[in-house]
Amino acid sequence: METKILKIYDPKDETVQEAAQLLDQGALVAFPTETVYGVGCRVELSTIQRLNQLKGRPADKRYTLHVGNYEQLSKYVPVMNAQARKLVSRILPGPVTIVFECNEKGLKHITQTLPQEVIDLLYSDGTVGIRYPAHSIACAILSSSQFPVVAPSANLSGQNPAINAEQVLTYFNGKIECIVDTPDERICYNKSSTVVKVGKSGIHILRSGAVPDSVIRDMATLRILFVCTGNTCRSPMAEGICRKYFADILGCSVDELSRLGYIINSAGVVAFDGAPASRYAVEVCRSYKIDLTGHHSRLLTRNLAEQSDVIYVMSPHHRDEVVRLCPSADSRCFLLDKRGMPIEDPVGLDREDYEACFRQIQTAIAERTDELL
C-alpha cells in the first residue's frame, strides 16, 4: 500500500473533503490536532480491529470519539449536567478529552438515535470519551465526515506519539492510506490531551496533560448560590440542605464537595455581614443532621453574583434585586421552587413555620437535582 501525503493549507480547501471521504470509506487517515497526531478511523468493528492491530492495542481498550463541532458533540452526549456544560463551554474546543457520564435520559436518547454497533464500540458503562480539538483543519475533516471517527495517537504501542507528518510516516509508511500535513497550522502542545471525567460523581482527572489539572478543576467547578433577604433563615437552610443532599448522592462528606467540583453558598439582598442563622433555622436543620451553627450572614455583592454559575432565589423580589445588582446574572437566576411558588419568610413565626419552610426548600432542591448533578 502507498501512503498518500495530503497537504491541506486551509479548512476550506477541497482536499478536506478528500480526507473525510477516505475516512468514510474505511481508510486510516492520520491528521494533526493541537496536541499530537492521531490516526483517524471510522467507527465500525472491522476498521477498529484493523486499527488495533496496527497500533498493537488491546481489543478491549476503548477509543475516544473525535468531533469537529458542538452539533456533533450534542449528538453523542444529548444530556449534560451543569458541571459538564460549564466545562464544555470553557475549554472546548481545546486540548482536553472529556469522559462524560451519561444519565438515564441521555442513554435512552442514544439508544434511539445511534446504531448499536456505534454504541457498543464507543460507550462503556454508560460513559463516552470525546475530544473536540482546537485545530481548524482537523475539525473541518471531522465535521465533513458522515460517520463517527476515533483518532488515537499516531504511534505504536509504547512509543512516543508523532508530532509531525514525517514521524507518522516513519511509524506507518505503507500501513495506512493517508497522512494529512498542514504546513500552515502546526501542533502547539507536543503532549497528549488532559483527560477528565465529569458526571454525578463530580470531577476526576484521569490523565494529566496539556491543560494543568488545577485549571481543569477551576473551569469545571460549579458555584451555586442561594439568595434570600437577610441570609439568616431561608438561604442558609437552602445552602445546608443542598450541601447534605449532594454529599449523600455523591457518597462523600460535605467538606469534600469542593474537591469534587461543587461550591455552595448563600447570601442576602439586605443582609448584615456576620449575623448567625436564626434560632429555629438552626434547630430545624439540626433535626435533619445539618449544622448551621457556624453560619455567618453576608450581603449579596455584584462580584459574588458574577462568580456564581446558578443563583436560586426565594421570591420574584429577590430575583429583581439580583438582576438589578448584576444584569449579567439574568439568564442564570431562578426561583428555587420550579412551580414558581415563592418561599415565604418565616422570620418572627413559630418553629412549625420553619419546618414547613424547610420542607418546601427541601422539595424544591430535590426537583432541581437533575439540572445540577
N, C-alpha and C positions, 0 to 999 in steps of 0.2 A: 504494500500500500504506500502511495506517495502522500506525505503530509503537506497539505497546502498552507502557505503563509498568506493570510488575508489582511492586507493593510487597510485600516479604517481611520480616516482623519477627522471625521465629523459624524455626530449621531444621525444626521440626515442623509448620509451617503447611501447609495443604493446597495453597497456591499453589506450594510447592516441586515438587509432582507436576505441576502445570500447566507449569512451566518445563521440567521434564525431558521431559514428553510432547511439547512443541514441538520440543525438540532431536531426539527420536527420530523425529519426523515429517519431519525435514529442514529445519526452520526455523533461522534465525540468531538466537541469543539472547545478548545482551550481559549479562555479570554481573561483579560485582567480585571481586577476590581481595584479599589483604592488601597487594599492591604496586600494581597498576593494574587497570583494567577490561580484560576480554578479550571477544572475540566468539566465543561457543561455536558449534561446528559439528560435526554428526555426521560420522564418518569414512567417507565414501563419495565416489567420484570426482565425481559431479555436484554435490554440495554443496560439496566442496572447490574445484571450479572456480568456483563462484559466489562463494565467499569470496575467492579470488584476484582475481577481477575487482573485487569490492567494495573491496579494500584496495590494488589496483594492485600486487600482489605477484607476483614471477616464479613460474611454474608448477613449476620445478624446485627451489624452496626448500622444505625440509621443515618440517612443523609439529610442535609439541610436544604429546604426549598429556597430557591433564589427568585426574587420578584423584581420587577422594574418600575412599579408604580404602586400607589396606595390602593387603587382599584383591585389589583391582583392580590394585594395583602388582605383586603377585606373579604375576598372570595374564599380564602383558606382559613381566615380567622374572623368569622362573621360577628362574633360577640366578644368584646373585651371588657374587663373590669376597669375601674377608673385609674388604677395604678398602671396597668398596661397601656391604656390610652395616653396617659401622660408621658410615659417613656417613649412611645412611638412618636408622639408629636415633637418631643425634644431632641431625639437622637437620630431618627430615620429621615432620609437615607443617611447611612453612616457606617462606620467600621464595627458594627455590633451584630451579633447573632442573638435573636430573642427566641427562647423556647417558651411558647405560650401554653398555659394550662387551659384547655377548652372546657367550658361548663356544659351542663346538660343541654341547654338551649342551643349552644353553638354546635355541639356534636350532632344533634338532631338535624340541624340545617345542613351540615356537612354530608351526612349520610343520604340526604335527599337530593343533593346537587352534584356530588363528585362521584366518579366511577369507583367501584370497590377496589380495583387494583391500585389506584392512586391512594386511597385511604390506607390500604394495607402497607404500602411502601413508605408513606410519609408520617402516619400518625402512630404513636406508640403510647399506650397507657393514657390516652386522652390528651397527649401533648404533640405539638408540632414545632420544629425549629425553622425559623425563617430569617433570611438575610436579604436586606434591601440595600445594595451597595451605593456609595456616593461616587459613582463613576458613570459619566453620561453615556458612553458607548456601551458599556455592559448593560445599563438599564434600557437602552434602545433595543439591544438584541433580545433581552428578556421580555420586553413589552411587545415585541413583534412576534415572538414565538406563540404558536397556537396551543402548545401543550406545556404543562408544568415542567420546570427544569431544576435539577440539582447541580451543584458545581463544587465538589470537594477540592481541596488544594491540589495544585498540579505538582505532584511529586510521588515517588514510590514510597511505600510504607517505611517509616523510619528515617527518611531523608528530608532535607530542608525544602520547604515549598519554593517553587520557582517564582522569581520576581520580574522576569522579562521573557520575551518570546524565545530568545536564544537558549535559555535554561530549560524551557519547556521542550524545545526541540531536542536537547540533549537527553532528556528523560524519555520522550515518547516519539521520536522520529520513526515514521513508518508504522506506528501503532495506533495513531488517532488520525481522523480525517482532516482536521483543520486547526490552525493556531491563528488567533486574531492578534494582530500587532497594532497598537495605537500610538504612533510616534509623537502625536501632539498632546496626549493625555497619559501621563506617567503614573505609576504606583507611588503613593505618598508615604505609607507607613512601613512597608517591608516587614510586617509581622502580622500574625493572624488576628482575626477579629476577637473582641471580648465576647464571651458567651454568658448570657444572663437568663435565668428562668423567672418568669413572673406569673402570678396566679393567686389563688386563695391562700397559698402558703407564704405569700409575700415575695420579697426579692432574694434571689440566691445567685451569687456569682459562681458559675460552673467552670469558667476558664478565664484567667486574666489575659489581656491582650492589648489592642491598640488604644482603647479608652481606659483610663485608670478606674479601678473598682470604686473608689470614693466618688468619682464623677457620676458613674452609673447610679450609685445609690442615691445621690442627691437628686438626679434627674427623675428617678422613679418614685421617690418618697412622696406619698400623698398626705397633704396637710388639710385636715378637716377642722372647721371652726363652727362652734355653736354660739349663737348670739341671742341675748335677751335684754332686759332693761338694766338691772343693777348688777348682774353677774354674781348673785348670791343664792339663787334657788334654781330656776329653770335651766339655764345653760350649764351651771356646774353639775346638776343632775344628769343632763344630757351627755356631758363630757364623760362623767363617771360610768354611765350606762354603756355608752359606746365603747369605752376602753375595755370594760369587762366582757362585753358581747364579742368584740373582736378577739380578745385573748382566749376566750372559751372556744371559739371556732378554730383559731389557729393553733390551739394547744400550747399556749405559752403564757408567761406572766405578763401583767400589764407593763412591767418595766422593760420587757423585751420587744414591745411593739415598734419602737423607733428603729431597732435593728432590722426588723422585717419590712420597714418602709411605711409606717403609719404614725403620723404625729397628730394628736387630737387635742384641741384646745377650746377655750371658751372665753367670752368677753361680753361686756355690756355697753349699750349705747350711751348711758349716762352713769356709768359705774364710778365709784371712788376706789382708787387703787389700794389694795391691801386689806379689804374687809373680808371677814371669814364667811363661809357658807352659813345660811340661816339654820337655826336650831333644828327645825323639823326636816329640812332637806338632809341634814347630816343623819338624823335619826332614821328616816325612811330609807336612805341609801345603806346605812349600816345593816338594816334588817335584810338587805339583799347582798351583803358582803361587798359593799362598795364604800370605800373610805374617802370622805370629803373633809376630814379634819385638817388636812394640810392645804386646803384651797385658800387662795387669796385673790380677791376680785381684781379685775383690771378693765380699764377703759378701752373700748374698741378704737384703734387708730387706723389711719389710711394705710400705713405700712403693713400692719397685721392683715388687713383685708386683701391687700395686693399680694401678699405671700401665700394666702390660702387658696387651695385648689377648688374647694367647695365650701360654701357657707350655708348653714341651716339656721333659720330664724324662727322665732315662736309666733310672730304675728306679722301682718302686712305692714304695720307701722315700723317694725324693726327692719324690714326689707327696704322700705323707703329711706331710712336713716343710713343703712349700709351703702346704698347706691348713691345717696347724696354725698356721703363722705368719700366714696371710691367708685366713680362711674364705671370703671373697667370691670367691676365685680357684678355688673348687671346680669351677665349670662351664666354666672356660677353661684348665684344666691337664690335660695329656695325656701319656701315654707317647709318646716320639718314634717308636718303632717301632710302626706300626699293627697289627702282628700280636700285640702285647702282649709281645714278647720284650725283656727288659732288655738294655741295652748295658753290658757288664761293664767295670769299671775296669781299664785296662791299667797303672796305676802299678806300677813295680817289675818289669815284664815287658820282653821284648825288642822291638826295632823291628818285627818281624813281627806281634806282637800289636797294636801301634799301627796298623799297616797294616790289619789285619783290623777293628779298631775304626773306623778312618776309613771303610772301605768300607761297614760296617753303617750308620754315621751318614749317609753319602752317599746310600745307597739309601733310607733312611727319609725323608730330606728330599725327595728326588725324588718319593716316593709321597705326600707331604703338599702338593705344589706346587699342585694343583687347589683346595685349601682356602684358599690364601693369595693366589695371583696370578690 
